[in-house]
Amino acid sequence: MRELVGECSRCGKKVYCEDGFLDGVYENKKLYCNDCYKKEEEREQ
């Protein structure tokens, strides 16, 4: 089952919950797609 959760706070890409697992990251009250979250982590280092 695939359900729309929302849009990435950074790029606007749609983020889904697939079979009960979030296909993205929710952190600090913001939703990110996996690609943008990886870029955000790299920038912080």
Buried (B, 14 or more C-beta within 10 A) or exposed (E): EEEEBEBBBBEEEEBBBEEEEEBBBBEEEBBBBBEBBEBBEEEEE
